């Protein structure tokens, strides 16, 4: 198995000239890496020049672009990388992050021992490029305990035991035949969306959840510094899971997990009952089958409004 365990690492790159060399060289030092699939996402800095120089040094580095070399975002870039990848196993790395030694050693062992494993997740740490005293605020991206794959979805959606990061995830390429590709309508949280979907239809096992096998670069331009954009896409994240779960015909209790969260977020955004009714119609036009289940009654805005009025 270990000799057959070869990984394609997918790296989306957008204006990361100061970080990308470190990222790519950290992948090339891993003996399990067969290719580094780099998607240059319309960079306007010198990222492409750095990439070409690295490609000249090692032919494992393969560079791809979107049509007309446009900027399409992380989700679309990862999707292109998946389509271009030639190995049976896929891993991801953000362009401003890097792997540590023996990144895939434990993965190979887990896939060998757990015959039903579709993926393995590992702990990811942090590397600080900005000079601020914040190290204590950043702990490992990991789960605090080993979770049975059948209970992983509940653990992830509640955050009960923490979260894992995409840099620490390795999956079989065929997983995406079940989950579909990353949702490119999500500018952020597209990775969380994918983790939830994988947890629902795949078997993900823990690798090393105590020691970091990759590190995230912390600097001034990290997208997670922008809280407003995450707030904007939080509702879209749950909608993505809701529509996908309904399309997959999953257990109605699973579907309700996202629907309930959608209503809470809508109530936070507005108390306008008419807007809620319009929203209700919109989601039911996309999932008409669920209208005729108990969800159709429980979340019907007029009934919820009357219930609130009558039992004040």
C-alpha positions in Angstrom: 0.0 0.0 0.0 2.7 2.5 1.0 4.4 2.1 -2.3 1.1 2.6 -4.1 0.1 5.6 -2.0 0.7 8.6 -4.3 -0.9 12.0 -3.7 -1.7 14.9 -5.9 -1.5 18.1 -3.9 -3.7 20.9 -5.2 -2.7 24.5 -4.5 -4.8 27.5 -5.6 -2.6 30.6 -6.0 -3.7 34.2 -6.0 -1.1 36.9 -5.5 1.1 34.9 -3.1 4.6 35.6 -4.5 6.1 35.9 -1.0 4.7 32.6 0.2 4.3 30.2 -2.7 7.9 29.0 -2.9 7.9 27.8 0.7 4.5 26.1 0.1 5.6 24.2 -3.0 8.9 23.1 -1.7 7.2 21.8 1.4 5.2 19.5 -0.8 8.1 18.3 -2.9 9.9 17.0 0.2 7.1 14.5 0.8 8.0 11.2 -0.8 4.3 10.3 -1.3 3.7 13.4 -3.5 3.5 12.4 -7.2 2.5 15.9 -8.5 1.8 19.4 -7.3 -1.2 20.7 -9.2 -1.0 24.5 -9.0 -3.9 26.6 -10.3 -2.8 30.2 -10.8 -6.0 32.0 -10.1 -5.4 35.2 -12.2 -2.5 36.5 -10.1 -1.4 40.0 -10.9 1.8 40.0 -8.9 4.9 37.9 -9.7 3.4 34.6 -8.5 3.5 33.1 -12.0 7.2 33.9 -12.5 8.0 32.2 -9.2 5.8 29.2 -10.2 7.6 28.8 -13.6 11.0 28.9 -11.9 9.9 26.1 -9.5 8.5 24.1 -12.4 11.9 24.3 -14.2 13.5 22.9 -11.0 11.0 20.0 -10.6 8.6 18.7 -13.2 6.2 17.5 -10.5 5.0 21.1 -10.4 2.2 21.5 -12.9 0.7 24.9 -13.6 -2.9 25.5 -14.8 -5.0 28.6 -15.4 -8.7 29.3 -15.8 -9.9 30.3 -19.2 -8.5 33.7 -20.2 -6.4 33.5 -17.0 -9.2 35.0 -15.0 -9.6 35.1 -11.2 -12.3 32.6 -10.2 -11.8 32.1 -6.5 -10.6 29.2 -4.3 -13.5 26.8 -4.8 -13.3 27.0 -8.6 -9.5 26.7 -8.5 -9.6 23.6 -6.3 -12.2 22.1 -8.6 -10.0 22.6 -11.6 -7.1 21.1 -9.7 -9.2 18.0 -8.8 -10.1 17.5 -12.5 -6.5 17.8 -13.5 -5.1 15.6 -10.8 -3.8 12.2 -11.9 -3.3 10.4 -8.5 -5.8 8.3 -6.7 -5.4 10.5 -3.6 -5.9 14.2 -3.2 -4.6 16.7 -0.7 -4.8 20.4 -0.5 -2.6 23.2 0.5 -3.3 27.0 0.6 -0.6 29.0 -1.1 0.4 30.9 2.1 0.7 27.7 4.1 3.2 24.8 4.2 3.5 21.1 5.1 5.8 19.8 7.8 8.0 16.7 7.6 6.2 13.3 7.2 2.9 15.0 6.3 1.5 11.9 4.7 3.2 9.1 6.6 0.3 8.5 9.0 -2.3 8.8 6.2 -0.7 5.9 4.4 -1.0 3.8 7.6 -4.6 4.7 8.2 -5.7 3.9 4.6 -3.8 0.6 4.9 -5.5 -0.4 8.2 -9.0 1.0 7.7 -10.2 -0.6 4.5 -13.3 1.5 4.3 -11.5 4.8 4.8 -12.3 7.5 2.2 -10.2 10.1 3.9 -7.9 11.0 6.8 -7.7 14.3 8.7 -4.7 15.6 10.7 -3.9 18.5 13.0 -2.7 21.8 11.5 -0.8 24.5 13.4 0.1 28.1 12.8 3.2 30.1 11.6 3.2 33.8 12.4 4.4 36.3 9.8 3.0 39.3 11.6 4.6 40.8 14.7 1.8 40.7 17.2 1.5 39.0 20.6 -1.4 36.7 19.6 0.1 33.2 19.7 -2.1 32.3 22.6 -5.2 32.9 20.6 -4.3 30.3 18.0 -4.4 26.7 19.0 -4.2 23.6 16.8 -6.8 23.2 14.1 -7.8 19.8 15.1 -10.4 17.7 16.9 -9.8 17.2 20.6 -10.7 13.5 20.5 -11.0 10.7 18.0 -14.5 10.6 16.6 -16.2 7.6 15.0 -16.7 8.4 11.3 -20.4 7.8 11.7 -20.6 10.5 14.3 -18.3 13.0 12.6 -21.0 15.1 11.0 -22.6 15.9 14.3 -19.2 16.7 15.8 -18.2 19.1 12.9 -21.5 20.9 12.6 -21.7 21.6 16.3 -18.0 22.2 16.8 -18.2 20.1 19.9 -14.7 18.8 19.7 -13.2 21.6 17.5 -12.5 21.7 13.8 -10.0 20.4 11.3 -8.4 22.3 8.4 -8.2 21.5 4.7 -4.3 21.4 4.8 -4.6 18.3 7.0 -7.1 16.4 4.9 -6.3 13.6 2.4 -9.0 11.9 0.5 -9.5 9.4 -2.3 -10.2 11.2 -5.6 -13.4 9.2 -6.1 -14.9 10.9 -3.0 -15.9 13.8 -5.2 -18.1 11.6 -7.3 -20.3 11.4 -4.2 -19.9 14.9 -2.7 -19.7 16.8 -6.0 -17.2 19.6 -6.3 -16.6 22.6 -4.1 -19.5 25.0 -4.2 -18.2 27.9 -6.2 -21.0 30.2 -5.1 -19.3 30.3 -1.7 -16.5 32.9 -1.6 -15.6 31.6 1.9 -16.5 28.5 4.0 -16.5 26.4 0.8 -14.1 24.0 2.7 -16.5 23.7 5.7 -19.3 22.9 3.3 -17.2 20.2 1.8 -16.2 18.7 5.1 -19.8 18.4 6.2 -20.8 16.7 3.0 -17.8 14.3 3.2 -18.8 13.5 6.8 -22.3 12.6 5.7 -21.5 10.4 2.7 -17.9 9.2 3.4 -15.8 7.6 6.1 -13.2 10.1 7.4 -10.7 8.8 10.0 -8.4 10.7 12.3 -4.7 10.5 11.5 -2.4 12.5 13.9 -4.7 14.9 15.7 -2.2 15.9 18.4 0.8 17.0 16.4 0.7 19.6 13.6 1.6 18.1 10.2 1.1 21.4 8.3 1.0 25.1 9.3 -1.2 28.0 8.3 0.6 31.3 7.6 -0.8 34.1 9.7 -0.3 37.5 8.1 -2.1 40.8 7.5 -4.0 39.7 4.4 -5.6 36.5 5.7 -9.2 36.3 4.5 -10.3 35.1 7.9 -9.5 38.6 9.2 -12.5 39.8 7.3 -15.4 38.9 9.6 -18.0 40.7 7.5 -17.5 38.4 4.6 -17.9 35.3 6.8 -21.1 36.7 8.2 -22.4 37.4 4.7 -21.8 33.8 3.6 -22.9 32.0 6.8 -26.5 31.6 5.6 -25.4 30.6 2.1 -23.2 27.8 3.7 -26.2 26.3 5.5 -28.3 26.7 2.3 -25.7 24.8 0.4 -25.8 21.9 2.8 -29.6 22.0 2.9 -30.1 21.7 -0.9 -27.4 19.1 -1.2 -28.8 17.0 1.6 -32.3 17.2 0.1 -30.9 16.2 -3.4 -29.1 13.2 -1.9 -32.3 12.1 -0.1 -30.6 12.0 3.3 -32.5 11.4 6.5 -34.9 14.2 7.2 -33.4 14.8 10.6 -30.1 15.5 8.9 -31.8 17.9 6.5 -33.5 19.7 9.4 -30.1 20.4 11.0 -29.3 22.9 8.3 -32.9 24.2 7.9 -33.2 25.0 11.6 -30.0 27.0 11.4 -31.2 28.8 8.3 -34.3 30.1 10.1 -32.3 31.2 13.1 -30.0 33.2 10.8 -33.0 34.7 8.9 -34.6 35.8 12.2 -31.3 37.5 13.2 -31.3 39.3 9.9 -34.9 40.5 9.9 -38.1 40.2 11.9 -40.2 40.9 8.7 -42.7 38.0 8.4 -43.3 38.8 4.7 -39.6 38.4 3.9 -39.6 35.1 5.8 -42.6 33.9 3.8 -40.9 34.8 0.5 -37.8 33.0 1.7 -39.9 30.0 2.6 -41.4 29.9 -0.9 -38.0 30.2 -2.5 -36.4 27.3 -0.7 -39.5 25.1 -1.2 -39.5 25.7 -4.9 -36.0 24.1 -4.9 -37.0 21.3 -2.6 -40.8 20.6 -3.2 -40.6 17.1 -1.8 -39.9 18.5 1.7 -42.9 20.7 1.6 -45.1 17.6 2.2 -43.1 16.5 5.2 -43.4 17.7 8.8 -40.7 20.2 7.9 -43.2 22.0 5.6 -45.5 22.6 8.6 -42.9 23.2 11.3 -41.1 25.9 9.4 -44.1 27.5 7.7 -43.7 31.2 8.5 -47.4 31.9 9.1 -47.8 29.1 11.6 -44.6 30.0 13.4 -45.9 33.6 13.6 -49.3 32.5 14.9 -47.7 30.2 17.4 -45.5 33.1 18.7 -48.5 35.4 19.0 -50.9 32.9 20.6 -48.5 31.7 23.2 -46.9 35.0 24.2 
